[in-house]
Amino acid sequence: MENGYFFTGFPGFICNQLIRQVLKQNDGQGKVYALVLPKMAASARVEKNAIIKDFSMEPDSFEIVEGDISKQGLGIASQLNAHLQSAVTHVFHLAAIYDLAVPKDTAYFVNVSGTNNVNQWVRGLKQLIRYTYFSTAYVAGRREGRLYEDELARPPAFKNFYEETKYEAEVLVDSIKNYIPVTIIRPGIVKGHSKTGETIKFDGPYFIMNFIDRLRFMPFLPRLGKSDAVINLVPVDYIIEATAYLSFNDKGEGKTYHLTDPNPYKVTDLYEMIMQELTKKRPKGTIPLGVAKAGLQLSALRRYLGVEKEALEYFTWLGFFDCSHAQDDLKGSGIKCPDFKDGVKPMADFYLKNKHEPNYQIKIE
């Protein structure tokens, strides 16, 4: 039987890169089904055509499925749904709201209720081999210390509703492991490609770049606080290569993986590396984080600096992700997390080339 690969989150950047990697890994064999919101259908068709061209695929080997994870049955037309129930062998659920400032109700509606709908839909698939769910390592919330892949403990609190709803969604997926072949992927903070720097939006570590770039006119730039916290940044190419490999490996069934940097840098070191690459300067002096957080309560200052206030919570959080299971199961694959330091230049080059393009910038409220 031909494999049928079903993806949510298309035409998003990580999803379209993962589709490419899955096809590459499987020698272009199998049929792709991509669930797409109706309002995204036009841009999805453009991306679909690019993938078909790159892999010399037959046009009917890639089907756009209009639907919505927030609806029961994913909003898929009944006749098509009947076909999918017999044709889909692998499901990759990536659709979610990835925004540190997302309101609670919106986050629950998409991230939790949407994932519950996908779970229920997956249970009706007759030929399912693997269901891969994209969570986040930050389901740990405000838990600190060493954090393990086989732990799913509710933290005392979360830093934002994104973390909270991804935790609640992962609980739902984890609960069906006993009768559905599940693999849960917990990425760190995803950045652009390690060699090209390519990404599609400037969030996460790019908030630091916005801050530095918009204050580069100053005679000197200060550090943002003093902390022993590490921040776990991983390039998108590592995430997609590791996910595709683990999703088709028997070892991956029933497991949860931290796709995180096993040797992350301290926030202060990252800040200095990025500043040197963007401005050729080293930081001088220090702005206490309390002062920075107070300043970012002002929406005008947030917009000017291009920084969400929620981002500063990660500058002092003392958590460390143990990724032993992922490292062990990736042995022999040739897939390793690149050193952040080696990717700073392409990351900065891509940012500087595209920083004035509005499509890359996150709307700051």
PLY file of the C-alpha trace (Angstrom):
ply
format ascii 1.0
element vertex 365
property float x
property float y
property float z
element edge 364
property int vertex1
property int vertex2
end_header
0.00 0.00 0.00
1.19 3.50 -0.87
1.94 5.75 2.10
-0.40 8.69 2.63
1.10 11.63 4.52
-1.42 13.98 6.17
-0.20 17.35 7.48
-1.84 20.14 9.43
-0.22 23.57 9.49
0.33 23.95 5.74
1.55 26.18 4.10
3.49 27.23 7.21
7.28 27.25 6.97
8.01 24.32 9.27
5.24 22.26 7.69
6.33 22.83 4.11
9.95 22.07 5.04
8.84 18.89 6.80
6.86 17.78 3.74
9.99 18.20 1.65
12.06 16.21 4.12
9.50 13.38 4.33
9.43 13.13 0.53
13.23 13.24 0.34
13.58 10.55 2.97
11.07 8.33 1.17
12.50 8.86 -2.33
9.52 10.98 -3.35
7.16 8.06 -2.86
3.71 8.40 -1.31
0.89 10.92 -1.53
0.71 14.18 0.43
-2.53 15.49 1.91
-2.27 18.98 3.40
-5.08 20.38 5.54
-5.48 24.06 4.72
-7.78 26.78 5.99
-9.95 28.01 3.08
-8.51 31.53 3.41
-5.00 30.08 2.94
-5.86 28.00 -0.13
-4.30 30.36 -2.66
-0.92 30.58 -0.92
-1.08 26.82 -0.25
-1.44 26.15 -3.98
1.68 28.22 -4.70
3.70 26.22 -2.17
2.21 22.94 -3.39
3.25 23.71 -6.97
6.80 24.53 -5.84
7.09 21.18 -4.03
5.64 19.27 -7.00
8.19 20.92 -9.29
11.13 20.33 -6.94
10.34 16.62 -6.57
9.07 16.02 -10.12
5.81 14.73 -8.64
2.61 13.97 -10.48
0.08 16.75 -9.71
-2.35 14.29 -8.14
0.35 13.13 -5.66
-0.22 16.26 -3.58
-3.76 17.14 -2.55
-4.85 20.27 -0.71
-7.64 19.42 1.73
-9.68 22.42 2.79
-10.70 22.21 6.43
-10.17 23.55 9.94
-8.84 21.78 13.05
-11.21 23.84 15.20
-14.16 21.90 13.72
-15.25 18.34 14.41
-14.09 16.03 11.66
-11.63 18.81 10.82
-14.29 20.37 8.58
-13.42 17.93 5.77
-16.10 17.09 3.21
-17.64 13.69 4.00
-16.77 11.96 0.70
-13.13 13.05 0.88
-12.98 12.14 4.56
-14.08 8.59 3.77
-11.20 8.30 1.29
-8.68 9.70 3.78
-9.68 7.19 6.43
-8.38 4.41 4.21
-5.51 6.29 2.52
-3.64 8.06 5.34
-0.76 6.17 6.98
1.16 9.00 8.68
-0.22 12.13 10.36
1.87 15.19 11.27
-0.06 17.65 13.41
1.69 21.03 13.40
-1.21 23.50 13.26
-1.30 25.75 16.32
-0.99 29.37 17.35
2.69 29.99 18.04
2.55 33.36 19.78
3.81 34.19 23.28
1.22 36.97 23.56
-1.81 34.96 22.39
-5.01 35.56 24.42
-6.20 32.64 26.55
-9.50 31.93 24.77
-7.93 31.97 21.31
-5.08 29.71 22.42
-7.46 27.16 23.97
-9.76 27.17 20.96
-7.00 26.36 18.48
-4.27 24.61 20.44
-6.36 22.48 22.81
-9.78 22.04 21.19
-8.14 21.80 17.77
-5.77 19.06 18.93
-8.65 17.17 20.51
-10.43 17.27 17.13
-7.31 15.95 15.38
-7.01 13.15 17.98
-10.60 12.10 17.37
-10.11 12.20 13.61
-6.91 10.13 13.82
-8.75 7.42 15.74
-10.86 6.77 12.65
-7.88 6.06 10.34
-7.78 2.41 9.27
-4.17 2.26 8.00
-2.40 4.51 10.52
1.29 3.75 11.07
2.34 6.87 13.02
0.80 10.02 14.47
3.43 12.71 15.09
2.43 15.66 17.23
4.40 18.92 17.45
4.43 20.10 21.05
7.11 22.33 22.61
9.81 21.76 25.18
8.30 24.70 27.04
5.32 22.66 28.24
7.55 22.68 31.34
6.18 26.14 32.14
7.89 27.54 35.23
9.37 24.23 36.34
13.13 24.58 36.56
16.18 22.35 36.89
16.77 19.34 34.66
13.66 18.49 32.62
13.25 15.03 31.12
11.55 13.77 27.97
9.49 11.13 29.79
8.04 13.72 32.20
4.70 15.38 31.62
4.04 17.08 34.95
1.83 20.12 35.33
4.05 22.98 36.46
3.05 25.36 39.27
2.54 28.07 36.65
3.17 28.95 33.01
4.92 31.98 31.53
2.13 32.55 29.00
-0.99 30.99 27.50
0.98 29.53 24.59
2.89 27.29 27.01
-0.24 26.42 28.98
-2.31 25.40 25.99
0.49 23.39 24.41
0.81 21.53 27.72
-2.93 20.82 27.80
-2.83 19.67 24.18
0.12 17.37 24.81
-1.75 15.79 27.72
-4.53 14.92 25.27
-2.13 13.35 22.78
-0.22 11.52 25.50
-3.49 9.98 26.73
-4.02 8.05 23.46
-0.54 6.52 23.33
-1.82 3.15 24.52
-3.90 2.55 21.40
-2.51 4.97 18.78
1.13 4.83 17.54
2.17 8.30 18.72
5.44 10.23 18.58
5.55 13.57 20.41
8.10 16.15 19.30
9.11 18.91 21.73
11.27 21.45 19.91
13.19 24.17 21.64
12.81 27.72 20.30
13.01 27.34 16.53
15.24 29.68 14.54
16.11 29.86 10.85
18.12 27.37 8.81
21.61 26.81 10.22
23.32 27.37 6.86
21.08 29.81 4.98
19.45 31.62 7.90
16.09 31.31 6.13
12.96 31.71 8.24
9.53 33.24 7.64
9.02 35.35 10.74
11.15 37.28 13.17
10.00 36.08 16.57
11.76 34.26 19.43
15.50 35.06 19.18
14.78 37.66 16.52
13.24 39.88 19.20
16.81 40.26 20.49
17.90 41.22 16.97
15.10 43.79 16.71
16.11 45.30 20.06
19.79 45.56 19.12
19.16 46.76 15.58
16.76 49.52 16.58
19.14 50.86 19.23
22.34 50.50 17.20
22.53 54.28 16.74
23.46 54.62 20.42
27.15 55.13 21.31
27.03 51.87 23.27
24.52 49.10 23.87
23.98 47.57 27.31
23.36 43.99 28.36
19.86 43.00 29.37
20.30 41.94 32.97
22.65 39.38 34.47
21.54 35.75 34.54
22.84 32.20 34.47
19.81 31.17 32.41
20.36 29.30 29.15
18.08 29.71 26.18
17.52 26.76 23.90
17.58 27.74 20.23
17.49 25.10 17.50
17.65 25.59 13.73
14.68 24.51 11.66
16.75 22.09 9.57
17.64 20.04 12.66
13.99 19.95 13.73
12.69 18.71 10.39
15.46 16.17 9.77
15.15 14.69 13.26
11.34 14.66 13.15
11.20 12.89 9.79
13.76 10.32 10.88
12.12 9.54 14.24
8.61 9.46 12.73
9.56 6.62 10.40
11.75 4.74 12.86
10.27 1.96 14.99
12.16 3.36 17.98
10.01 6.49 17.87
6.66 4.86 18.55
5.25 5.80 21.94
8.08 8.21 22.74
8.41 11.91 23.47
11.55 13.70 22.28
13.20 16.96 23.23
14.58 18.29 19.96
16.69 20.78 21.83
20.32 21.86 21.85
22.23 19.48 24.16
24.81 22.25 24.71
22.85 25.51 24.90
24.46 28.87 25.56
23.65 31.29 28.35
21.34 34.14 27.40
24.15 36.63 28.07
26.50 34.81 25.68
23.86 34.62 22.94
23.11 38.30 23.33
26.79 39.18 22.93
27.25 36.88 19.91
24.24 38.39 18.15
25.30 41.97 18.98
28.81 41.43 17.63
27.46 39.96 14.39
24.90 42.74 13.87
26.87 45.77 15.03
30.51 44.67 15.48
30.21 45.99 19.05
30.37 44.34 22.45
27.80 45.23 25.12
28.74 47.79 27.75
26.91 48.25 31.02
23.69 46.57 32.03
19.99 47.40 32.03
18.36 45.54 34.94
15.72 43.18 33.63
13.17 44.73 35.98
13.68 48.06 34.27
13.43 46.47 30.82
10.22 44.65 31.78
8.73 47.87 33.14
9.58 49.69 29.92
7.97 47.00 27.81
4.68 47.51 29.61
4.37 50.54 27.31
2.88 49.43 24.00
4.57 52.28 22.09
8.00 51.17 23.30
7.24 47.51 22.52
6.28 48.43 18.97
9.34 50.64 18.50
11.74 47.98 19.75
9.89 45.10 18.07
9.83 43.03 21.25
6.95 41.22 22.97
7.16 41.73 26.73
6.60 38.00 27.29
9.97 37.26 25.66
11.91 38.60 28.68
10.50 35.82 30.87
12.95 33.44 29.17
15.97 35.55 30.17
15.78 34.43 33.80
14.17 30.98 33.59
16.54 28.32 34.95
15.41 25.19 33.14
17.59 22.70 31.25
16.15 20.20 28.77
17.56 16.70 28.93
17.45 15.30 25.39
19.09 11.92 26.00
16.35 9.87 24.33
16.49 11.97 21.17
20.29 11.85 21.09
20.31 8.07 21.61
17.69 7.34 18.95
19.37 9.64 16.41
22.70 7.84 16.72
23.83 6.48 13.38
21.53 8.82 11.43
24.11 11.57 11.00
21.58 14.07 12.39
22.98 16.38 15.06
21.99 19.76 16.42
24.41 22.36 14.99
26.28 24.65 17.36
24.40 27.94 17.60
27.67 29.85 17.24
28.24 28.40 13.77
24.86 29.67 12.57
24.98 33.22 13.91
26.37 34.78 10.73
23.75 33.34 8.29
21.05 34.14 10.85
22.20 37.77 11.08
22.72 38.09 7.31
19.18 36.91 6.60
17.78 39.25 9.24
19.64 42.29 7.90
18.53 41.51 4.35
14.85 41.20 5.32
14.37 43.35 8.42
12.42 46.00 6.50
10.06 43.44 4.94
6.79 43.73 6.90
5.84 40.09 6.26
8.69 38.93 8.47
7.90 41.11 11.45
5.45 40.08 14.15
2.67 42.54 14.89
3.40 43.85 18.39
0.41 45.07 20.38
0 1
1 2
2 3
3 4
4 5
5 6
6 7
7 8
8 9
9 10
10 11
11 12
12 13
13 14
14 15
15 16
16 17
17 18
18 19
19 20
20 21
21 22
22 23
23 24
24 25
25 26
26 27
27 28
28 29
29 30
30 31
31 32
32 33
33 34
34 35
35 36
36 37
37 38
38 39
39 40
40 41
41 42
42 43
43 44
44 45
45 46
46 47
47 48
48 49
49 50
50 51
51 52
52 53
53 54
54 55
55 56
56 57
57 58
58 59
59 60
60 61
61 62
62 63
63 64
64 65
65 66
66 67
67 68
68 69
69 70
70 71
71 72
72 73
73 74
74 75
75 76
76 77
77 78
78 79
79 80
80 81
81 82
82 83
83 84
84 85
85 86
86 87
87 88
88 89
89 90
90 91
91 92
92 93
93 94
94 95
95 96
96 97
97 98
98 99
99 100
100 101
101 102
102 103
103 104
104 105
105 106
106 107
107 108
108 109
109 110
110 111
111 112
112 113
113 114
114 115
115 116
116 117
117 118
118 119
119 120
120 121
121 122
122 123
123 124
124 125
125 126
126 127
127 128
128 129
129 130
130 131
131 132
132 133
133 134
134 135
135 136
136 137
137 138
138 139
139 140
140 141
141 142
142 143
143 144
144 145
145 146
146 147
147 148
148 149
149 150
150 151
151 152
152 153
153 154
154 155
155 156
156 157
157 158
158 159
159 160
160 161
161 162
162 163
163 164
164 165
165 166
166 167
167 168
168 169
169 170
170 171
171 172
172 173
173 174
174 175
175 176
176 177
177 178
178 179
179 180
180 181
181 182
182 183
183 184
184 185
185 186
186 187
187 188
188 189
189 190
190 191
191 192
192 193
193 194
194 195
195 196
196 197
197 198
198 199
199 200
200 201
201 202
202 203
203 204
204 205
205 206
206 207
207 208
208 209
209 210
210 211
211 212
212 213
213 214
214 215
215 216
216 217
217 218
218 219
219 220
220 221
221 222
222 223
223 224
224 225
225 226
226 227
227 228
228 229
229 230
230 231
231 232
232 233
233 234
234 235
235 236
236 237
237 238
238 239
239 240
240 241
241 242
242 243
243 244
244 245
245 246
246 247
247 248
248 249
249 250
250 251
251 252
252 253
253 254
254 255
255 256
256 257
257 258
258 259
259 260
260 261
261 262
262 263
263 264
264 265
265 266
266 267
267 268
268 269
269 270
270 271
271 272
272 273
273 274
274 275
275 276
276 277
277 278
278 279
279 280
280 281
281 282
282 283
283 284
284 285
285 286
286 287
287 288
288 289
289 290
290 291
291 292
292 293
293 294
294 295
295 296
296 297
297 298
298 299
299 300
300 301
301 302
302 303
303 304
304 305
305 306
306 307
307 308
308 309
309 310
310 311
311 312
312 313
313 314
314 315
315 316
316 317
317 318
318 319
319 320
320 321
321 322
322 323
323 324
324 325
325 326
326 327
327 328
328 329
329 330
330 331
331 332
332 333
333 334
334 335
335 336
336 337
337 338
338 339
339 340
340 341
341 342
342 343
343 344
344 345
345 346
346 347
347 348
348 349
349 350
350 351
351 352
352 353
353 354
354 355
355 356
356 357
357 358
358 359
359 360
360 361
361 362
362 363
363 364
